[in-house]
Amino acid sequence: MRDRLSIDPARRASELLDLVRGTVPLTHCITNSVVTNFTANAVLAVGATPAMVDLVGEAGMFAGVAGGLLVNLGTPTPEQREAAREAVAGANAAGTPWVLDPVAIGALPIRTALAHELVALRPAAVRGNASEMLALAGTGGGGRGVDAADETDAAAGPAAELARRSRAVVAVSGAVDLITDGERVARVANGDALLTKVTGGGCALGAVMAAFLAADAGTAEPDAFLAIVCASLVYEVAAEFAADGAAGPGSFGVRFLDALASADGDEVVARARVEVAAFDGAAA
């Protein structure tokens, strides 16, 4: 644990960003219809290749050849639900790391049941807001649609327990992103509130996380926790650059894609506001 805690997450983010751009991982996205275009553009901007394959009969096969997979439950049509199950089976068979984004679970029964079904199939990571994570952990009823009704730190203890139970890295997005594998906890304080005003701002992060997991999986000592921390850090630093001079959410969205595309590892290191520590339950 001491060795893993001694790794500088900002420096590792710089290295993984270069690795994503160097390896261009194929990132399979089963995501909601509202954010498909923005998500694909974010994956392209960070340096990976997106593929939005959500047809039954194709999804499982494609997940087996992709570098990483995102399963986002924002608009879970019957076809997409079956494609998600198929893709997860294909990813697990091939050893493809995958990310679950349980959008708006809690009050909505179909997606809530599906999220619990999928998290039992061992995703590499789960990403959502505090209310979604509390609902998935079984200690909350969800938020107001896709909006959180809970603060990030309120989910710290349940997120760590969920991580230990599911063996997934749990990433709780908020004003400060909280990420835990049940043993370690990271807080990423970068970002800008304008990211919450752009449709797909959170959903695209799940796809970027899948791309970083894909790049990390090919290293000598893969560490999914650090890969998720790094993805969050690069994403949130890009949001800060995009917000500087943006007139509002419209111009911010365009500037954000540009900022992801031009993100520089040294700038990420210089701006990073991230802390990693052993999880001791104090924030539960």
N, C-alpha and C positions, 0 to 999 in steps of 0.2 A: 504493500500500500504506500509506503514512504516513497518508493521509486516513482510510482504513478502520480503521486501528489507533487513530486518535485518537477514535473514537466511543465514548462511555461505554456499555458494555453494560447496566448497571443502569438508566440513564435510558432507553435504547432499549427495555428490557423493559417499563418503565412505559408508554411510548408504544404499544407493540404490544399490550399487554394492553387498553388503552383501545380500540385499533383493532379487536381481535377482538370486544369487546363492542359496538362501534358498528356493525360490518358483519355480525356473526353468520354467519360463513362456514359453508356446508354442508359437512360433513366426512364423507366416505364411508369407512367402515371395513369392510374384509374382515379379520376377526380371529378368534381362536380361541374355541371354544365355552365355555371355562372362564371367560373374562373379559369376555364381551360386555356384560353388564349394568353392570359397574363402569366399563368403558371409555366406554359411552354416557353414564353419569352424570358422569364426569369431563369429557367434552367439553361437556355441558350446563352444568356448574358453572363452567367457565372462560369461558363466554359464547358458545360456538358451537352449531351444530345437528348432532347425529350422525344418520347413516343407515347401517344395517347390511345393505347390499345385497350378497349373495354368491351370487346365482343366475346361472347361465350364461344368456345371452340378455338379462339386465338389467344386469349389472355393468359392461359396457363402455359402454353408453348412459348409465348414471348417473354414471360417472366423468367423462364429458365435460361434464356440467352442474354437477358438484360444484366447490367451491372448492379442496379438498385431498383426498387419498386416503391411507389407511394400508393396507398389505398386511402382515399378520402371519401367520407360518407355524406358529403354535402347534399347530393341529390340522388339518393339510392333507389333508382328505378329497379324493377324486377330483373331486367337483363343485367344491369350493372352489379346488383347484389350477387348474382350467380358468377359473373365475370370476376368479381373480387375474390370469391371463394376459390375459383379455379386458379387465379393468379397466385394466391397465397400458397396453394398446394404446389404449384409449379416452382415458386420461389424457394419454398422449403426443401423440395426435392433436389434442387440445383445448388442450394447454399447461397442464394441471392438475398442480401439483406433487404428488409422491407420496413416501411414506416406506416403506422396506422394513424390517421387523423379522424377522430370520432366527432365530427362536426355536429353541434347542436343536440348531443345526446342528453338524456335525462327525462325530459317531459315527453319526447316523441318516441313511441314504443318500438316501431320497426327498426329504426337505426340504432336504438339503444340495445336491443336484443342482438343485432348483428355485431355491434362493437364488442359486446361481451363474448360472443362466439369467436370473433377474430383475435381478440387479445389473448385468448387461451391457446392460440396457435403459434405463439412465440415470435412476435415482431421484434426486430432489432431495436426499434424505438417507437414511442407513442408521443404525439405532439398535439396539444390543444390548449385552450384557456383554462383558467382555474376551475370554473364551474364544470366544464367537460371532464376534467381529470377527477374532480370529486365524485361526479356521477359514475365514472368508470371504476373508481375505487370502491364504490358502494357506500359513500358517506355524504352524498349530496344529491339534489334533485335536478341539477342542470341549471342553465342560465336563462336569459331571455332570448330565445332563438340562438343565433350565433354569438350573441354578446354575453360576456361573463357577468355574473352577479356577485362574484367572490374575488377577494384579493389574492394575489399570487402566493403570498406566504401562508395563507389559510390552507393551501393545498400541499404544503411542504411535507408534513408527516404522512398523509394519505398517499402522496406521490411516491415517497420512498418505500412505503409498504407495497404499493402496486408494482414498483420496480422489482422488489425482491420476489414478489409472488409470480410475476409474469416473466422475469428475467429480461425485461426490456429497459432501455434507457427511457425515462419519462421526462419530457420537456414541457414545462408549463409556461406558456407565453403570457406576457403582461408588460407593464411599465418596466419591470425588471424581469428578465427571463430566468426561471429557475429550472435547473436540469439536474437529475439525480439518477444513479444506478442502484440506489439503496445503501451504498457504502460511501460514495462521494456525493457532494452537492456543489454545483456551480451557480453563481449568479452573474448574469450578463446585464450590465446597467446601461449599455449603449442603446441607441435607437431614437425614434422620434414619433410623436403622437400622430403625425400625418399618415404614418403607415396604417393606422386603424381606419383611415378615411378612404382607402383605396380598396375596391373589391378584389379579393384574392391576396391581400397582404399577408395574412396568416397562412392561407392554404399553400401559397407558393413556397413558403419556408419549408413545409414538409417535403416538397419535391427537391429543394436544394439540400436538405438533410439526406435524402436518399442518394443524391449524387456524391456527397461527401462520404457517406458510408461505403459507397461503391469504390471510391478511390482509396479509402483507408483499408478496405478488405484485402487489397493487394499488397499491403506493406508487410514488413517482416514481423512487426508486433502490432496487429490491429487492435484498436481500442474504441469501441463504439461510443462510449461515454465522451471521450475527447473529440471524436468526429462530430458528434451532435453539438457540443459546446462550440467547436470551431465554425460549424455552419451558422449557428446563431450569431456568433460574433461578427463574421464577415457580413452577414445579412443586415445586422443592426448598424454596423459602421457605415455601410452603403446608404442606409436610410438617413443617417446624419448628414452625409455629403449631399444627398438629394434634397433634403429639407433646406439647406443653405441656399437661399435665393428663390425657393419655390413660391409661387403666388398663391397656391392652394392645392387641393388634392389632384386636380387635373394635370398641372405642370409637374407636381411631385411624382406622379406615376411614371411619366416619361423620364424624368430625371433619375428616378430610382433604377430603372433598367440600365440607363447609361452609367450610373454609379457602380452597379454590380459588374458591368462589363469592364470598367476601367479600374476596379478595385486593385489596390497595390498592397502587397504584403507588408511593406514597411509602414505604410499609412495605417494599416490595421493594427500593427504592433503599437504605433505611437498613440493611437486613439483608444486603445482597448481599456475598458473598465470591466474587468472580469476577475472574480475570485473563485478559487476552488479549495475546498476543505473536506475533511472527513465528516460524514453525516453523523451527528451525535444525538439527533432527536430533539434538539433544543428548539427548533423552529416548528415542531409538530403542533 
